Amino acid sequence: MRDLEALLRARLPDEPSGPPDLAVAAAREGLLDLAVGTTETPVGRLVLAVAETGLVACSYQDEAAVTERLARTVSPRVLRAPRRLDPVRRELDAYFAGRLQEFSVPVDLTLASPFGRAVLCALAQVPYGSTTTYGELAARLGRPRAARAVGHALGANPVCVVVPCHRVVGSSGQLTGYAGGVAAKRLLLKLEGVLRDRDDSRETL
């Protein structure tokens, strides 16, 4: 990151009004592949990453961990660029306010495995206000015995909320593990109007 900053400052003319905005400068020089930042939501802080190809990450993980993974597996040219994230933030705000049921921001599943991409593409067909099970998703993929593998793929979903792994529940309708925690999953399902109000740990749909 320091090398990138030094390169940018070396290539830009002096700006008496103050230091350059590195994200803007990097984009202008073709040196910004991934813009990262965070947004606060009712389910906690989400780390966002956007490339020219679309949303690469919407994660509950720590920002440093997400940034390091992006730099290692996608491109080292990663910078904090909040304005690049505004379209995603606006749609997330509208979703949590109950005004948006389907995200329109493009999604790039670069961080998912090939099988994970197939699972997430099948998941994307589950509409707002509906749920499915791990077994049903496996059957859609023509692999009815792969429910456990589907669960692992969903656990590694790099674009939570936008690609709605919270809509996948146990075969009995029971809430199961979720990257943001079961409380976050419960909130998302209540927001979408599909969860019965139950207080015990056996909460079901």
HELIX and SHEET records of a PDB file:
HELIX    1   1 ARG A    2  ARG A   11  1                                  10    
HELIX    2   2 LEU A   22  ARG A   28  1                                   7    
HELIX    3   3 GLU A   63  THR A   73  1                                  11    
HELIX    4   4 PRO A   82  LEU A   85  5                                   4    
HELIX    5   5 ASP A   86  PHE A   96  1                                  11    
HELIX    6   6 PRO A  114  LEU A  123  1                                  10    
HELIX    7   7 TYR A  134  ARG A  140  1                                   7    
HELIX    8   8 ALA A  147  GLY A  155  1                                   9    
HELIX    9   9 CYS A  165  ARG A  167  5                                   3    
HELIX   10  10 VAL A  182  LEU A  191  1                                  10    
SHEET    1   A 4 GLY A  54  SER A  59  0                                        
SHEET    2   A 4 GLY A  44  ALA A  51 -1                                        
SHEET    3   A 4 LEU A  34  THR A  41 -1                                        
SHEET    4   A 4 VAL A  78  ARG A  80  1                                        
SHEET    1   B 2 THR A 132  THR A 133  0                                        
SHEET    2   B 2 VAL A 168  VAL A 169  1                                        
END                                                                             
